[in-house]
Amino acid sequence: MSLFGINNITRGNNNQSYKDKPVSKSLPLYYKDKSPFHPKQPHNKGRRKVIMLLKGFIYSLGLYFVYYLARNYLFQSSDSSSLFSALNSGTPSWKTAQQEVRQTMLDSWHSYEKYAWGYDVYHPIRQQGENMGQQPLGWMIVDSIDTLMIMDCKDEVDRARKWIKDDLDYKFDYEVNNFETTIRMLGGLLSAFHLSGNDDVYLDKAVGLANSLHGAYDSPSGIPYSSVNLKSGAGIKNHMDSGASSTAEAATVQLELKYLAKLTGEVDWWEKAEKVMQALEANKPQDGLVPIYVNPDTGKYQGNLIRLGSRGDSYYEYLLKQYLQTSEEEPIYYEMYRESVEGVKKNLVRKSFPNELTFIGELERGIGGPFSPKMDHLVCFYGGLLAVGSTNGLSLDEAKQQKWWNEERASDFRFGEELTYTCYKMYHDVMPTGLSPEIVVFNEDTTKEHDFRIKPMDRHNLQRPETVESLFYLYRLTGDVKYRQWGYEIFQNFIKYTKVVNEHGEISFSSLSDVTSLKQDGSPKFKDNTESFWFAETLKYLYLLFDDENKIPLTEYVFNTEAHPFPKFNTNEHLKTGWRRQVDESVKPQMRENQVNGKPKIPQAQPVDDSIEKEVESALKENPDLAKEGKDENKKKLNKFVKEMH
């Protein structure tokens, strides 16, 4: 997720003290117990000699065992996790791994607290903070507070809450990106409200911010403008791309607005979210795949570039998550999601050479145009999305027992597993750091030896969350320990290569400018920046990956695209889909039985015949008695009667 432009930068250095936490032990790969052959009678020389010979024999066997493992697993297996598994035949201490992640969060957070408290941007090497505008937006604190809550960091949460209550004010003259502010700030406040047990401090700030963002939706089509002025509330077109908004930005505010409407009863927010989706669907995108730009004046797509990376990614994510958020009561979104999955499989999926890694490419000129094997790290969210979309948040074993389980869902799940493995390889196969670059280009040329290459401008790593996000989902749904092992390997490489230690021994973490090389002294090439999603997403997903207590169960929650968890809820007569799809059956992809929402087909999800509605309205006018009390029930009966006639 891109950070919007930084203007009128205000710098500062904050030396506020903070409370240190004890450092946890590292995850043990090996351990040595006291030898069971330790002599109880050290003065018995003969016995000691026998024991020494016996120990030497045992140690020799141990060395041979290590050699055997290395030969059979390290050199003969393409999957490094085999060696990890062999060396950890006992159950690893995943609780210890989880505490390591928590300590990493605290180390990084305490550095921010001491040197840049309240600022929107943090440079850990310079130990300096910056604001994007004249005053802070809470970019770090609001985006991160629910992670601190989930990790049970009470003191840190208390300090963050106090700052939000006393110092955060969104009423100032500054233009913000509507999407980024919604997913990070509004999403963070709403999640904090829920996780805090409904502390009104967070909801009050959320409502105030939402009111400041309101004008972004005042476009002729309902598609939000790219930016909005917090003080005036005026929506502002994108300064580039001929004023177009990105499709992902327009279609990735719905979870936040709908949850806000649920909490406050303000239906207006729900209606604005729905109007965006109706305008986008009216374009009838081929195979459910959408260009990455949309014009807010006309509501029409602009250009032909289709991709699941930047500016396209979370459109597809929120199709499924809107369905899950409303307890599967809005099947219209599941239908759109399933069409898009089939479109991805048909048009965007390929295999690399020589190891046949499954990847998702791009269509620079739309469907039918040339295929580009370029894949952003951002695309790695899709493996986890496919897994959740297959199971509706149930474990894989539970999902397979449901009446709605079918080959389509099984195929989607396998696709998610394959893509997630590819994303893991984007870390594991990159030397010397073992960290993924921002973008790779996959190889389809049988004359070349490597599955992907990295262009010089794409070698940076921003500590993004998408791969560990998918690992979290797949572990939760399968219980397969390999996903934890891959995640722990990635986490260790983050620790090794993104850690910054200052002259006082204080620890923080920074993004990298190049994952493919080190400096002459062996140190990493830092960008000197800590993104808020390092706290809000990457460390949160790693913490939950190693969690054994099922915190934030997938059957009860959905995560927004910034990893802020929202509880699922039921719709009502005021908060429900207010529009229906007008589908051309001649071009609609064939949907298998029970596919629409994973359950028996629901009538309201089917195409609507306007002529039926018109006949019903005409009949109501000709029969005034139907307009009296109870007319809704009569209208339903009449509607059913007319449909049966047709």
N, C-alpha and C positions, 0 to 999 in steps of 0.2 A: 504494500500500500504506500503510495507516494506521499511525501510531505509537501504541503503546498508552499508557495513562495514565501520567503522570509523578508519582510520589509521593515524599515525603521527599527533596526535591531537595537535593543537595550542590553547592555552587558552588566554583569555583576559577579561578585564573589562573596559567598555567604559562609561564614565560619561558625555557624550555630553548632553547638555540641550535640552529640547524639549518644544513645545508649548502645554499647556494643553487645553482641550476642556471642555465646561460646561457639567456637569453630567445631564442626562435626568431623568425625573420622571419615576417611575415604572408603569407598566401597571395596571390600576385601576380595581379591581374586585368589590369593593364597593365604594360608595361615599355618603356623607351626604350634602344635601343642607340645607340652613337656613330654619328652620321650618316655614311653612306657617301660623302656629298658634301663631307665636311670637306676644305678646301683644303690641298694639300700645299705650295703656294707662296703664303703669305699676302701677299707683297709685290706679287703680280700683280693690280693694281687691276681691270683689265678682266675678268679671269677671275673675280675675286671678285664682281663685279656680276652676271655671268651666273649664278653659283652662287646668289646671293641671290634672283634672280628665279625660278630653278628651285625653290628651297626654298619660296618663297612659294606657287608654284603647287601643290607637293606638299601643303603644309599646308592649302591651300584644299580640295584633294581630300579630305584627311583629315577636315576639318570637315563636308563634305558627306556623307561616309560615316557619321560619327557621327549626323548628322541623319537619314539614311536608316534607320539601324538603329533609332533611337528611334521614328520614325514607324511603321515596319513591325512592330516587335516590342513596344515598350513600350506603345503606345497602341492597337494593333489586336489584341493577343494577350491572352487572359485568363490565360495561363500565363506567369508571370514567368521561368520557367526558360528560355524561348526566348531572351530577351535575354541571360541568363547564357551560354547556349550560343553565341550569335552572337559575343559579345565574347571567348569562349574557344575559338575555332575550333581552336587548338592544344590539346594535352593539358594540363590543369591539373596543377600539382604537388601531387598528393594526398598524397605523402609529406610535403610541407611542412604541409599541413592536418593530417595525423596528428600531426606534431610540435607543432603549435599546441595540439592537444587534450592532448597529454602535458604541455606546459608549463602549461596551465590546471590540470591535475590537480596538478602540483607546486606551483604558486602557492597553490592552495586548501589542499593538504595541509600545506605548510610553515606556513601561518597557523594551522591546527589544531594542528600539532605545537608551535608556539611558545607559544600562548595557552591550549590546552585539552587537552594531551596526556593520553590515557588516559580522558578523560571521555566520557560517552555522548552528550551533546548539545553543540553548539557554536553560540554566538551571535557571528557575525563582526564586527558593528558594536560591540557591547559588549566584544568580545575576551574572552569569558568562557565557561567550560565548566560543565556540570552533569552530575550522575549521576542516574539514575532511582531508585536505591535507596541503601542505605548504602555500597555500593561498586560499582565499575564492572562492566558486563557485556561490555565490549569492543565496544560497539555501533558505534563508528566504525572502530576498528582492525581487528577481525575481519572486518567486512563489506567492508572496502576492500583488504585485503592482496593478494587475488588480482588486483585491478586493477593494483596496483603491480608485481606479478610479470609480468603480461602486457605492461606498458609498460617492462619492463626497468629499473626504478628500484631498483637493488641496495641502495644505502645506506638508502633508506627502508624497504625490506623487512627489512633487518637490524635496524633499530631497532624495527620492529613485531614481528618474531619475538622479540626479547629481551623486549619488554613482555609478550607472550602467555606466554612461558615463565616469566618471573619474577613477574609481577603479576596475571595473570588467574586467578581462583578462583571457581567457580560454586557452591560450597557455603556459601551464606548464606541467612538467613531473609528471603526476598523472593518475591512472587508475580509470575510473568512470563506473558505471553501465549504459549501453546505454539506457535502457528503462526508468529508473528513471530520468536520465538527460534529456531525450527527452520530457517526459510528463510534468515535472516540469519546467525546465529551458527553453528549446526551446518553449514549449507550452506557458509559461508565457510571454516570449518576443514577440511571435507572437500575442498573445491576446492584450498585451500592445500596440503594434504597431497599431492595429486596433482601440482600444478604445481611443487612444490618438489622433486620426485623422491623422494617418500615419506619426508619428514622426520617422524619419530615425534612430535615436539613437537606437531604439529597433530592427529594422530590420537589421541594420548593425551588431549588437551583435549576432542576431539570425543566420545570414549567417556565421559568423565566428565560432560560436559553431557548426553548422551543418557540416562545413568543417572538424572540429576536430573529429567529430563522424563518418565520412565517412567510415573509415576502418572497422568499426564493421560489415559492410555488405559484406565484401570481403571474403565470405565463398564459398565453392564449390556449395552449394545449394541456396545461397542467403538468407538463414535464418541468421539473425544477431548473431554474437557472444555476449555473455553475457556482456562483458566489452570492453573498448577501452581506449588506452592511448591518452590523449588530445594533447600531444606534438608530438609524432611520428605518431599518427593516426592508429596505429596497433591494429587490433581486437584481443581480448584475450578470450579464452574459459573459461567457468565456472570452477572455481577451485574445485568444488564439482560435484556431480551427473554425474560423468563420462564425464564431459565436456559439458553436455546438456544445452541448453537454455530453459527457461520456455516458454510454449506456449503463455501465456499472454504477456510476454515481447516481443516476436517476432511479435505478431499480434496487438500490441498496440502502434505503432509508425506511423500508416498510416495517421491518420487525420493531424498530425503535418507535415509529409513529403509532403503530397499532398497540404496542404495550403501553405507551403513554395514554392513548385513548382509553384503554382498559382501566388504567389506574385512576384517571381523572374524570372519566365519563364524558370527555369532550369529543363528540363524534366527528367534529371537523377534521381532526388529525387522521382518523380512520379513512374518511372520505378522500382526503388529499393523497393518502398512500394508494388507495384503490384507483383513483383517477389516473395516476401515473401508469399503473399496470394495464388499465384498459386502453390507454393511448398507445402503449408499446405493442400490445397484442393485436390492435387494429391494423398494424402493418403486415400481419400474416407472414412472418419471416419463414423462408423456405427451410424445411427440416428442423425448425425450431432454433436455428442458429442466427444470431443477430449481429449486424455491424456494430462497431464499437463507438459510433457517434450518433447522436440524435438531436434534431433541431427543436429547441423548446417553443418556437413560435408555431411551427406546423405539426410537430409531433412525429414527423417522418424521419426515417433513418438517413444518415448522411454518409456518403462513401460506401465502400464495399468490404473493407478489411474486417475479417472475422478471426477472433482468437479467444482463448480462455486465459490469456495473460492480462496484463494491465489494461484497464478500461473496459474489459469484457467479463472478467472472472466472476465477480460476485452477483452479476445478474442471474447466472445459473444457480448459484448457491442459494439465493433468496427465493427462487421458485419453490424449491423443496422445503426450505425452512419456514416459509409462510404457511405451508400445508401442515407441517409438524407443530408450529407454534399454536395453531388454533385446534389442537387435539384432533387433527385429521378431519376437521369439519368443513374444509374448503377444498374439495377435490379438484377444482378448476386449476389450482396451482400444481398439483401432482401431475395432472394431465400434461400441462405445459412442460414440466420438468422431464417427464418420460419422453416426450417428443424431442426435447433437446438432447437427451442421452443417446437416443437412436441416431440423431443427426451427427453427434460427435463420433459415434462408432462408424458411421457411414462415410464421413467426409474428412475427419481430422486424425484418425488413429493409424499409426504405422509401427513397424518393427525396425530396430537398428541392426546394423551389421558390425561385428560378427556374432554378438551374444543375444540378439533378438530381444532387446529391451523395448517394452511397450512405451510409446511416447505420443504426445498430442502436439501436432504441428499447427500451422497457421495458413489461412487463405487470404492472401494479400488483395486479391481482386474478387473475392467472394466465391460462392459455390460454382464449380465449373472452371475456376481459374487455376493458376499454378499453385502448387503446394510448397510451403516452406517448412523444413524440418527444425525450425527454431522453437525452443520451448523455454519460457520464463520459469524461474523457481516459483513464482506466484501460482503457476498451474498445479503445483503439488498439493494444493488443498483438495483437488478433485477426487483423489483416491479415497480420502475419508468421507467425502460427500456421497460418493457412490455406495460406500459401505452402509452408511446411515440410511440412505434412500432405499437400499435393498431390504433392510430389516426394520425400518421405522423406529430404530433405537433399541429394539430387543437384541439379545444376544443372538448369534448366528444359529445356535442350536434351537433356541426358542422360536426364532422366525421360521425355521424349516418345519415346525410343527403346526404353523398357521394355515388356514384354508387358502389364504391368498398367496402363499409361496408358490412360485412357478419358475420356469426356466429363465424367463427374462430377468427376474430378480437374482437368480443364481449367476447368470452371465454378468450382470452389473457388478456383483460382489467380486467375481474373479477379475474383472477389469480393474476394479479399485485396488485389489491386492497387487496386480501386476504393475500398475502405475506407481504405487507406493514403493515397490521394490526398485523401480527405475530411479525414483527420487532419492532413495537411500544410496544408490550407486553414484548419484551426482555428488554425494559427499565422499563416500568410501574410495572412489577411484581418482580423486583429485589430490595430487601430491604437491607439496609436502604437508599440507595442513589438514586434509581430510574434511574440508568444509566446502560447501557448494558455492559456485559462482552465481551471479545474478541471472545469467542466461547461458544456455548451452545450445549448440547446433548438432543435432544427431546425424550420424553417418548412415547413408544407404548405399554407399559405394563399396562393392565387394573387393576392391583392390586396396582398401585402407584397413588398418588393423584395429583402430580404436572406435568405440561406440559413439563417442561425441568429442567435439572440439570446443574450445573456448576462445572467443574473440578478445583481443586486448582490452577493448572498452567494457567488457562484461565480466571482468575478473574479480570484481568487488563482492564482498559479503556484508550484508546489513543486519546479520543475526535474525533473519526472517523466520517466521514460525511455521510456514505451510507444511513442511515435511514432518516435523514433530507433531503437528496437528493431526495429520493422517495416521501417524504411528499411534497416537493416543486413541483415535477412534477404532482402529483395527485391533488394538490390544483389548479394548473394552468389549468389543463385539465377538472376538474369537478366543481370548485368553491365551493366545499363542505367545510364548515368552520371547520369541525372536524379535518381536516389535519392540519390546523393552530393551533387548540387547542392542539393537540398532540405535535406538534412542539414546542409550547410555554412551555408546561410542561417539555419537554426535555431540552429546553434552560434554564429554571429556575433551573433545577437540575444541569446543568453545572455551573451556577452561584453560586449555594449554595455549591457545593462540590468540584469544581475544582479551585475556586478562591484562590489566594495567596496574602496576604497583608503584606508588609514588615514594618519595624519599622518606616518608613517615611509615612506610609499610602498609598504607591503606590501599584497599583493593577496589578496583572498578573494572568495567568492561567496555570495550570499544569495537565498533565495526571495522572491517578491514578494506584496504584498497586493492589488495591482490592476494588471492588464495593459492596462486600457483607458484609463488616464490617467496623467499625470505631475504632479509638484508644480509650483508656480508658477515655480520656478527651473529647471524642466526635468529635475530628477532623478527617479529611480524611487521608487516607494513600497515600501520594503523591509519584510519580516517579521522580519528579523534572526534567521534560522535557516538552517543548512545541514543538509539531510537526509542521512543516510548513503547513501541510494540515488543521490545526486548523484555520489558517488565509485564506489559499487559497480555502478551500472547505466548512468546517463546518459553519463558520460564514457567508460566502458568500451565501450559500444555505438558511440559516435561514433568512438573510436579504431579499433575493428575495422571500422567502415564505410569508413574511409579507408585501411585496410590492404591492401597488394598482395601480401602473403606468405601469405595464407590461414591466418593464425593461428587456432587453435581451429576446425578444419574441421568443417562440419556433418554430414559423413558419419561422424565419429568421436566427436562430443560432443553432449550436450544441455545446455542452460542451464536451471538451475532458475528459479523465478519471480523470484528476486533477482539473476539474471544470473551465478550461480556455475556455471562449466562443470564437468560430470561426464563422464568417459569412458563410452562405451557398453560393455556387456559381455554375455556369453552366460549364460543360465540353466543350472541343473543340476538334479538330482533333488531337491535340498533347497530351492533358490531358484527357485520357479516358481509360477505361479498355482495356488492351492490350492482354487479354487472354480469353478463353472460357472454360466452364466446359465440360468435357467428362463424361457424366452421364450414368451409367448402369441402363436402365429403369426397369430392373427386380427387383432391390433392392431400387430404388428411392421411397421415401414416396410419396403417392398420393397427388398431389396438386390440390386443388379445383379451379374451374374456377375463374379467376381474382385474384388469390392468389399471383402470382409471384411478382408483385410489387404493388398490390392494385389497379391496373388498368387493362385494357385489356391486354392480354398476348403480350409480345414483342418478335419478332422472334429471335433477337440476344441473348436472354436469354435461348434459347432452346438448346438441345444437338446438336453438330455439326457432320455432316457426312464427314469425311476426304476425302472420295472417290469423293464427289462432288467437293471439292476444287481442287483435283488433275485433274479432268476432265476439269475444267475451265482453269487451268494453261496449260494443254495440248492443249486445243483449242486455247489459246492465241499464243502458239508457232507456230501452224499450220496456223494462220491468222496474218501475220506481220502487216497488216493495223491497227489492234487493238492496236498495240504498239505505234501508233502515238498520237498526241495531242488529248486529250479527251478520252484516253483509260480507265480511271476510270469509266466513264459513260457507255462505251461499256462493260466493265467487269461486271458492275452491271446487265446490261440487259442480258448478257450471263449467268451469275450466276443464275438469275431468271429463264431463259429458261431451264437450266439444271435441276434445282430443280423441275420445273413443270413436266419435263419428268420423274423424279423419283417418 
